[in-house]
Amino acid sequence: MIHTVGIDLHQGQHRARCLDEKAQPCDGFSFSTTPEGLATMEEHIFKDGANPTVVLEPAGLPWLMVAVYLRAHHPDCHLVKAKTQKVAALRRYLRGPVKSDRLDALTLAKMPFIDPEELDKIYLPPAEIHALQRLTRQRKQIEQDITGRKVKISAIIDGYLPGVRPAFNDAWSLPFRAFLRSRLNPFSIVRDGEAALHTFLSSASPRMSHTKTRVVFLACQNVARVCESSIVGTLNEDFFLALQDEVARELRLLENDEAESEAVANRIEELYRKLHPSDDLTSIPGVGQHTAPIFLAVVGDPTRFHSQSAFANWEGVVPGARQSSNMEAKGLRMTKAGPSIIRMALYQAGEIARRYDPQLAAIYYREMVSQGKNHRQAMGAVMSHLGARVLTVLKENRPFEFRDIDGRPITRQEARALVLAKYQVSDDIRRERRRRNPRAINSRETAALRINEAAGTPQPVESISLPSIF
């Protein structure tokens, strides 16, 4: 009888390999993601009353239709996913450099026999949660595109028109955008004069002062003088006309991305309000309208995590491990095992939360001052504890409560005052941490295997033991 099934998924034909209770191959077949192909898969897998463990490698989207079909027709089917790195390592062990679809499917089928603890149950969220997941990822991508376009435009202006961009109070204000759209030719600006430039910029925003216009005009005048005195002829008026066309196009693409980002944000807020009407997530300090939908979408059903430790491991905000006998490596990096978008949200929220939550502030202070960590390393500990707060709020469906490090409830104002009074990292310590070479430190701490001394060995600084967050 079939005990495990490994399915190697592709855009076209999928390859499946089946193993019996002794991990011996007992069947193999190919199928496609069509009603007939999925029915063929079902017939092979569940013949003779078998209910095997089905292992998928969820790369891309082809796995989703297969998983949805199996869960719909066989709710008790044990669907699990394997980590790509684990599968690749096992494949290299089994067959060296050889790679084939048949071998990939066989490797997946062997995973429950070799490393069952590292297989995660496949979670299929409800339709609206799934839609929210995709929307939050789409917004992240659009925001990255917006940032990239702003960086590109800024580099062009700073390179060809030095001194212009700093003249605007807001680098992306209406006057600056109007300037980008049609006033990048310094020769034309000098010919038309300063008054004409001010009339144009003030039409975009009446708040544009004569002083700022003067700075812009002088910067353009300087560029025109330099270009006129050059005998090379690379930067002449024809070039700036071509540059105007390029930058105007980049600006149109930027503004289109900004409009799409706003539309996606509105849809995200609509879904978030429907799925989480209590809005308890935003009661956590640092969690706002941007990060709360990310947490709700990525976590989905919070009851699928049996403990905060399991959730932290899934997020990938715990340090890696390297231990043998009485030797243990310290200072290892985060595993980064889970979705990158949740770590991004935890980092963004954690930067604010550590300024208002005394317990998170104490953790950050301890890591920076007592443990000698740099800012990013200290933020890793903050992110882990902030993730525990997110999980608890979603599980218990109630708002977050501020508490001091002894667990006593306090108000938000009292929490902020406590952070300011006791957990401020000095500028001297921050400068010292920044001066240290992170690459050299990580190399030493990772390569050097430190011997674990007896538990009673005196420690230089007493660690802080924090109570429950609620």
PyMOL commands that set and color helices and strands:
alter all, ss='L'
color gray80, all
select helices_A, chain A and resi 35-45+47-49+62-73+84-95+101-114+116-118+127-160+165-167+174-182+186-192+194-204+210-229+237-275+280-283+292-299+302-304+308-315+340-353+358-370+375-396+412-422+427-435+438-447
alter helices_A, ss='H'
color red, helices_A
select strands_A, chain A and resi 4-8+14-19+25-31+53-56+78-81+120-121+323-324+327-329+449-451
alter strands_A, ss='S'
color yellow, strands_A
deselect
rebuild
show_as cartoon
